[in-house]
Amino acid sequence: MSLLIKGKIHTGEKLIKGSILIENEKISKVAIGDINVSVSEKIDFSNHENIIILPGLIDIHAHLRDLDYSYKEDFISGTRAAAKGGYTIVLDMPNTKPKTNNIKNLIDKNNLAKLKALIDYGLYYGFPENVNEFGDEIVKLCSGIKIYSYEDYYFNKNNEIIEKIFSYAFEKNIPIIVHAENPIFFKGSGSDFFDRPIEAEISAVKDFLEISKKYGFHLHITHVSSAISVKIIEKHRFNGYTNVTLDTCPHYIFLDENSIRFLGSFAKVYPPLRKMSDCLYLLKSLKNGVIDIISSDHAPHSFNEKMKPYEEAPAGIPGLETTVPLLLTLVNKNEISLERFIELFSINPAKILNIKKVGLIKEGYYGNITIVDMKHEEEIKAEFFESKAKYSPFNNWKIKGKPIATIVRGKTIMLNDEVFNFIGWGKNVKAYD
């Protein structure tokens, strides 16, 4: 199988007009101008100035559900949504039912994903229930360990497991991805304590920075929502503790707490939306490089679940099909550069999660490519999502710039909004050589 792609190319290092040859899943040649070769497939955008060929985009934070939550999403619908959204790799969270927090469930989920995924995927390991659930399979199959601080750390009384998970992450060089909220600050009623003030995030960020210093593992704080948290992490790194990274999500940049008044449960996320001043500071931190990654935190639920009153509805919104267009709109508004966009979506995710041979368009790297039309304008229409969750707080928003092709190891999975049903093509990124 061979594919030749022609057009305007940003390799992640430089912008050229040229060609990319992908053979046997990997990029065999990148050249300025044409490559004269016989191939099985050709994609030619050389006469389209607005179309740019980019290193394949990576989403490090998604909930693809499946298993007992397959009515919300599954690996087929979720990876179709990811492909439509321009992603070549998506990382799945472990808070499924059953949880991915023991070796058996991990192997079962990986086998399920192999059968269903259209694009490549990564898995996270959840907080185990006993100290014996640390084996070689975690290193072989997982890109990171996910800790939900409020239940896994603050509510957990098993110090042996806590000690083991931190030391294990350091020994095996596996990043720990933390949802940072300290439940001592939670308010409200119900099982999920829907009122979660900013102090909950700030407290947990401070605590886990100290834990990371003590144990030495790579700490990644996910979906940071507040300016103060970003400033704390920035100061921590300035003081020499560089083994910490962070991401945020579009809803923390584009939506503030006032959005809840007219969107209700469709704007319910954890951590919650913050003040406009937080949104503006997060945008500033995108520009200046303090924030390392943009993730979608794709968290689909059924429409009926989201229609419940705010205090009863589950937190989370679909994001795989809106994140990239929203951020390309920022590029078109000169809020962030295209180079910064590539760092946020390709280079940094690959580096932070130690995903081999992706993140750049480079000879010897995997043929993971995202092609975007920078000048395409349309409105977001949730009714046409590939995800089972056909709603969005960004429904009817006007965007400028969208992915038009998703290529995974040389196979075209999405082209011009059509997702080709290559079920089972996706593989675990830990199998990359």
TIZAVEX-150459 format. One record per residue (C-alpha): residue number from 1; residue in one letter; x, y, z. Coordinates in steps of 0.001 Angstrom, whole numbers, always signed. Layout:
  torti  tordo        x        y        z
    NUM      A        X        Y        Z
...
This chain:
  torti  tordo        x        y        z
      1      M       +0       +0       +0
      2      S    +1415    +3377    -1028
      3      L      +54    +6906     -888
      4      L    +1369   +10110    -2432
      5      I     +177   +13417     -955
      6      K     +950   +16709    -2718
      7      G     +413   +20293    -1667
      8      K    +1389   +22850     +930
      9      I    +3004   +20945    +3791
     10      H    +3884   +22030    +7307
     11      T    +6199   +19316    +8556
     12      G    +6152   +20635   +12123
     13      E    +9556   +22158   +11447
     14      K    +9044   +24104    +8228
     15      L    +6472   +25021    +5576
     16      I    +7122   +23705    +2052
     17      K    +5329   +23067    -1215
     18      G    +6013   +19490    -1959
     19      S    +5111   +15827    -1691
     20      I    +4921   +13067     +908
     21      L    +5314    +9409      -25
     22      I    +3924    +6861    +2429
     23      E    +4805    +3210    +1941
     24      N    +4080     +288    +4266
     25      E    +2516    +2637    +6856
     26      K    +5537    +4953    +7148
     27      I    +6743    +8103    +5445
     28      S    +9477    +7029    +3046
     29      K   +10124   +10395    +1418
     30      V    +9376   +14093    +1944
     31      A   +10425   +16343     -907
     32      I   +10053   +19870    -2209
     33      G    +8176   +19640    -5495
     34      D    +6961   +16386    -7002
     35      I    +7947   +12778    -6403
     36      N    +7777   +10733    -9577
     37      V    +6613    +7326    -8450
     38      S    +3830    +4855    -9148
     39      V    +1453    +4615    -6162
     40      S    -1817    +2919    -5284
     41      E    -3446    +6187    -4142
     42      K    -2808    +9882    -4678
     43      I    -4181   +12966    -2908
     44      D    -3287   +16185    -4723
     45      F    -3964   +19606    -3185
     46      S    -1043   +21326    -4906
     47      N    -3343   +23876    -6546
     48      H    -5146   +24818    -3309
     49      E    -3389   +27584    -1374
     50      N    -5814   +27415    +1546
     51      I    -5249   +23719    +2193
     52      I    -2355   +22701    +4448
     53      I    -1024   +19210    +5153
     54      L     -119   +18789    +8830
     55      P    +1387   +16148   +11113
     56      G    -1419   +13895   +12367
     57      L    -3369   +15419   +15261
     58      I    -3568   +13664   +18644
     59      D    -6254   +13977   +21329
     60      I    -4848   +12885   +24684
     61      H    -8154   +13013   +26597
     62      A   -11347   +11334   +25412
     63      H   -13975    +9046   +26868
     64      L   -14877    +6535   +24180
     65      R   -17116    +4710   +26670
     66      D   -18136    +1313   +25160
     67      L   -18708    -1749   +27387
     68      D   -21659    -1011   +29694
     69      Y   -21656    +2606   +28503
     70      S   -21894    +1741   +24814
     71      Y   -25267    +3494   +24636
     72      K   -23320    +6752   +25143
     73      E   -20453    +5944   +22735
     74      D   -18333    +3002   +21595
     75      F   -14995    +2529   +19884
     76      I   -16593    +2581   +16437
     77      S   -18669    +5744   +16849
     78      G   -15978    +7418   +18963
     79      T   -13140    +6817   +16510
     80      R   -15404    +7799   +13611
     81      A   -15992   +11089   +15453
     82      A   -12250   +11449   +16032
     83      A   -11487   +10846   +12354
     84      K   -14152   +13364   +11321
     85      G   -12553   +15812   +13752
     86      G    -9112   +15395   +12182
     87      Y    -7504   +13131   +14777
     88      T    -5184   +10287   +13832
     89      I    -4714    +9122   +17446
     90      V    -7103    +9332   +20387
     91      L    -6372    +8405   +24014
     92      D    -9177    +6715   +25974
     93      M    -9821    +7273   +29663
     94      P   -10252    +4381   +32133
     95      N   -13469    +5399   +33925
     96      T   -15554    +2978   +31922
     97      K   -17915     +375   +33335
     98      P   -16201    -1866   +34243
     99      K   -13197     +348   +35011
    100      T    -9869     -174   +33284
    101      N    -8063     -594   +36575
    102      N    -6970    -4217   +36598
    103      I    -4947    -6293   +34176
    104      K    -7858    -8401   +32930
    105      N   -10024    -5382   +32136
    106      L    -7083    -3671   +30449
    107      I    -6459    -6641   +28159
    108      D   -10177    -6967   +27428
    109      K   -10478    -3279   +26523
    110      N    -7427    -3398   +24277
    111      N    -8834    -6436   +22452
    112      L   -12164    -4637   +22031
    113      A   -10484    -1500   +20701
    114      K    -8426    -3536   +18229
    115      L   -11620    -4986   +16782
    116      K   -13489    -1680   +16521
    117      A   -11181    +1341   +16205
    118      L   -10878    +3110   +12857
    119      I    -7927    +5252   +13941
    120      D    -5004    +4539   +16247
    121      Y    -5605    +4748   +19959
    122      G    -3961    +4798   +23347
    123      L    -5217    +3579   +26700
    124      Y    -4840    +4856   +30242
    125      Y    -4712    +2660   +33308
    126      G    -6979    +3542   +36214
    127      F    -6339    +3474   +39938
    128      P    -6267     -237   +40906
    129      E    -8146    -1731   +43819
    130      N    -5233    -3825   +45051
    131      V    -1462    -3671   +44938
    132      N    -1131    -6830   +42820
    133      E    -2585    -5156   +39714
    134      F     +747    -3751   +38514
    135      G    +2198    -5870   +35745
    136      D    +4150    -5718   +32498
    137      E     +857    -5372   +30630
    138      I     +581    -1748   +31807
    139      V    +3880     -841   +30163
    140      K    +2966    -2799   +27016
    141      L     -554    -1426   +26596
    142      C     -863    +1927   +28405
    143      S     +348    +5398   +27517
    144      G     -254    +6753   +31009
    145      I    -1932    +6304   +34384
    146      K    -5018    +8382   +35138
    147      I    -5793    +9605   +38649
    148      Y    -9117   +11173   +39558
    149      S    -7760   +12993   +42578
    150      Y   -11051   +13402   +44433
    151      E   -11774    +9658   +44609
    152      D    -8412    +7980   +43930
    153      Y    -6289   +10111   +46238
    154      Y    -8265   +12215   +48696
    155      F   -10977    +9617   +49377
    156      N    -8650    +6629   +49126
    157      K    -7280    +5262   +52396
    158      N    -5015    +2572   +50899
    159      N    -1596    +4168   +51295
    160      E     +119    +1055   +49947
    161      I    -1543    +1431   +46544
    162      I     -966    +5187   +46515
    163      E    +2730    +4669   +47260
    164      K    +2986    +1913   +44669
    165      I    +1351    +3849   +41840
    166      F    +3618    +6875   +42239
    167      S    +6819    +4840   +42501
    168      Y    +5716    +2556   +39645
    169      A    +5142    +5534   +37338
    170      F    +8637    +6827   +38082
    171      E   +10323    +3440   +37643
    172      K    +8571    +2662   +34359
    173      N    +8705    +6244   +32993
    174      I    +4921    +6399   +32615
    175      P    +3252    +9819   +32940
    176      I     +501   +10298   +35498
    177      I    -2449   +12299   +34182
    178      V    -4398   +13992   +36963
    179      H    -7903   +15382   +37154
    180      A    -7096   +17912   +39863
    181      E    -9923   +18654   +42305
    182      N    -9828   +18421   +46084
    183      P   -13280   +17319   +47346
    184      I   -12892   +19075   +50680
    185      F   -14031   +22212   +48809
    186      F   -17015   +20592   +47045
    187      K   -20486   +21926   +47804
    188      G   -24003   +21161   +46722
    189      S   -26088   +18019   +46944
    190      G   -26255   +14784   +45025
    191      S   -23682   +12128   +44366
    192      D   -21303   +14283   +42334
    193      F   -21263   +17539   +44353
    194      F   -22007   +19734   +41345
    195      D   -20735   +22937   +42977
    196      R   -16958   +22700   +42678
    197      P   -15307   +26070   +43360
    198      I   -11962   +27122   +41964
    199      E   -10272   +26392   +45304
    200      A   -10800   +22660   +44694
    201      E    -8640   +22745   +41566
    202      I    -6000   +25053   +43030
    203      S    -5575   +22892   +46136
    204      A    -5201   +19657   +44150
    205      V    -2748   +21236   +41688
    206      K     -553   +22352   +44593
    207      D     -752   +18925   +46260
    208      F     +157   +16970   +43141
    209      L    +3035   +19268   +42263
    210      E    +4522   +18416   +45651
    211      I    +3824   +14702   +45176
    212      S    +5514   +14777   +41777
    213      K    +8559   +16489   +43292
    214      K    +8768   +13788   +45942
    215      Y    +8449   +10769   +43657
    216      G    +9937   +12157   +40435
    217      F    +7302   +10950   +37956
    218      H    +6108   +13015   +35006
    219      L    +2959   +14839   +36113
    220      H     +415   +16012   +33566
    221      I    -2488   +18111   +34866
    222      T    -5381   +17707   +32460
    223      H    -8241   +20078   +31591
    224      V    -6931   +22994   +33676
    225      S    -9727   +25524   +34045
    226      S    -8352   +28490   +35999
    227      A    -5766   +31223   +35623
    228      I    -4448   +30663   +39142
    229      S    -3733   +26989   +38457
    230      V    -1800   +27878   +35303
    231      K     +212   +30493   +37191
    232      I    +1067   +27993   +39945
    233      I    +2290   +25435   +37408
    234      E    +4215   +28110   +35505
    235      K    +5969   +29225   +38709
    236      H    +6728   +25605   +39596
    237      R    +8452   +25084   +36234
    238      F   +10275   +28412   +36487
    239      N   +11741   +27190   +39772
    240      G   +13337   +24246   +37985
    241      Y   +10728   +21507   +38286
    242      T   +10189   +20946   +34579
    243      N    +8707   +17451   +34776
    244      V    +5151   +18792   +34760
    245      T    +2898   +19598   +31806
    246      L     -715   +20670   +31357
    247      D    -3562   +20883   +28923
    248      T    -6834   +22718   +28684
    249      C    -9957   +22337   +26548
    250      P   -11898   +24614   +24189
    251      H   -14813   +25007   +26606
    252      Y   -12524   +26623   +29181
    253      I   -11414   +29167   +26578
    254      F   -14648   +29893   +24711
    255      L   -17251   +29502   +27473
    256      D   -17474   +31057   +30921
    257      E   -19702   +30458   +33938
    258      N   -22411   +32717   +32507
    259      S   -22888   +30160   +29700
    260      I   -24622   +27877   +32196
    261      R   -27510   +30349   +32445
    262      F   -28625   +29705   +28866
    263      L   -27032   +26305   +28104
    264      G   -27927   +24597   +31389
    265      S   -26698   +21003   +31637
    266      F   -25177   +21208   +28148
    267      A   -22503   +23400   +29711
    268      K   -21973   +21158   +32729
    269      V   -18365   +19961   +32846
    270      Y   -15880   +19076   +35570
    271      P   -13968   +21114   +36507
    272      P   -16754   +23674   +35999
    273      L   -16615   +26681   +33697
    274      R   -14915   +29694   +35261
    275      K   -14928   +33481   +34900
    276      M   -14204   +35313   +31658
    277      S   -10894   +36484   +33143
    278      D    -9862   +32809   +33401
    279      C   -10816   +32231   +29766
    280      L    -8690   +35163   +28645
    281      Y    -5698   +34041   +30696
    282      L    -5919   +30515   +29296
    283      L    -5929   +31965   +25776
    284      K    -2883   +34051   +26631
    285      S    -1178   +30929   +27971
    286      L    -1905   +29117   +24713
    287      K     -107   +31861   +22825
    288      N    +2982   +32035   +25019
    289      G    +3575   +28290   +25330
    290      V    +2724   +27754   +28989
    291      I     -137   +25384   +28088
    292      D    +1334   +22350   +26352
    293      I    -1688   +20660   +24775
    294      I    -5299   +21222   +23775
    295      S    -7467   +18202   +24561
    296      S   -11129   +17708   +23764
    297      D   -12207   +15935   +26979
    298      H   -14792   +14285   +24744
    299      A   -17297   +13027   +27326
    300      P   -20528   +11924   +25639
    301      H   -23757   +11070   +27416
    302      S   -27192   +10257   +26100
    303      F   -29415   +13200   +25221
    304      N   -31927   +12194   +27891
    305      E   -29202   +12211   +30531
    306      K   -28100   +15716   +29562
    307      M   -31712   +16936   +29565
    308      K   -31938   +16435   +33313
    309      P   -31764   +19452   +35660
    310      Y   -28260   +20812   +36069
    311      E   -27676   +19363   +39527
    312      E   -28724   +15865   +38335
    313      A   -27260   +15695   +34829
    314      P   -23878   +14021   +34264
    315      A   -20930   +16266   +33552
    316      G   -19303   +16194   +30137
    317      I   -19829   +17211   +26520
    318      P   -18759   +15770   +23159
    319      G   -15681   +17504   +21758
    320      L   -13956   +15363   +19128
    321      E   -15728   +17082   +16216
    322      T   -15557   +20671   +17479
    323      T   -12095   +21099   +19045
    324      V   -10011   +21380   +15882
    325      P   -12353   +23775   +13987
    326      L   -12584   +26028   +17052
    327      L    -8805   +26203   +17382
    328      L    -8280   +26709   +13645
    329      T   -10667   +29652   +13980
    330      L    -8241   +31094   +16549
    331      V    -5411   +30610   +14049
    332      N    -7404   +32492   +11414
    333      K    -8003   +35301   +13911
    334      N    -4229   +35446   +14600
    335      E    -4855   +34564   +18240
    336      I    -2388   +31684   +17932
    337      S      +40   +30788   +15153
    338      L     -181   +27701   +12968
    339      E    +3148   +26588   +14434
    340      R    +1677   +26824   +17931
    341      F    -1371   +24856   +16772
    342      I     +914   +22034   +15575
    343      E    +2757   +22024   +18897
    344      L     -521   +21789   +20812
    345      F    -2057   +19025   +18711
    346      S     +856   +17003   +17334
    347      I    +4368   +17636   +18642
    348      N    +3690   +18004   +22369
    349      P    +1155   +15152   +22730
    350      A    +3594   +12755   +21066
    351      K    +6474   +13965   +23233
    352      I    +4617   +13991   +26559
    353      L    +3056   +10547   +26087
    354      N    +6199    +9051   +24531
    355      I    +4412    +8032   +21326
    356      K    +7088    +6926   +18899
    357      K    +7592    +8285   +15389
    358      V    +4635   +10665   +15217
    359      G    +4179   +14407   +15759
    360      L    +6171   +15477   +12699
    361      I    +6073   +14825    +8973
    362      K    +9448   +13169    +8704
    363      E   +11010   +10276    +6825
    364      G   +10811    +7119    +8926
    365      Y    +7822    +8399   +10919
    366      Y    +4360    +6875   +10665
    367      G    +2167    +8170    +7867
    368      N     -264    +9970   +10167
    369      I    -1464   +13099    +8400
    370      T    -4225   +15654    +8972
    371      I    -5167   +17946    +6103
    372      V    -7003   +21183    +6877
    373      D    -8774   +23794    +4787
    374      M    -7863   +27017    +6549
    375      K   -10485   +29162    +4826
    376      H   -13504   +26878    +4918
    377      E   -16394   +28520    +6764
    378      E   -19475   +26838    +8157
    379      E   -21612   +26506   +11266
    380      I   -21183   +23643   +13707
    381      K   -24190   +21335   +13399
    382      A   -24342   +18730   +16138
    383      E   -27090   +16790   +14363
    384      F   -24472   +15676   +11823
    385      F   -21899   +14439   +14367
    386      E   -20467   +10950   +13968
    387      S   -20579   +10706   +17773
    388      K   -23694    +9230   +19351
    389      A   -23906   +12458   +21356
    390      K   -25541   +14805   +18867
    391      Y   -25514   +17977   +20936
    392      S   -22942   +20636   +21738
    393      P   -22659   +23954   +23553
    394      F   -21038   +25132   +20318
    395      N   -23986   +24197   +18113
    396      N   -24544   +26847   +15406
    397      W   -21198   +28538   +16158
    398      K   -19456   +29838   +13067
    399      I   -15990   +28415   +12460
    400      K   -13281   +29164    +9926
    401      G   -10943   +26284    +9191
    402      K   -11698   +22568    +9396
    403      P   -10074   +19172    +8822
    404      I   -10843   +17719    +5406
    405      A    -8732   +14553    +5508
    406      T    -7480   +12160    +8180
    407      I    -4816    +9648    +7178
    408      V    -3658    +6950    +9602
    409      R     -519    +4993    +8726
    410      G    -1093    +5720    +5064
    411      K    -4769    +4787    +4962
    412      T    -7302    +7522    +4241
    413      I    -9907    +7243    +6997
    414      M   -11736   +10523    +6328
    415      L   -11889   +12666    +3202
    416      N   -14166   +15659    +2639
    417      D   -16421   +14810    +5613
    418      E   -16858   +11181    +4555
    419      V   -15564    +8668    +7108
    420      F   -14664    +5355    +5515
    421      N   -15668    +2368    +7590
    422      F   -12257     +778    +8101
    423      I   -13297     -858   +11357
    424      G   -10338    -2559   +13030
    425      W    -7638     -558   +11221
    426      G    -6713    +1289   +14409
    427      K    -4001      -94   +16628
    428      N    -2600     +691   +20050
    429      V     +185    +3274   +19805
    430      K    +2224    +1164   +22216
    431      A    +2625    -1251   +19299
    432      Y    +4468    +1418   +17279
    433      D    +8068     +337   +16653
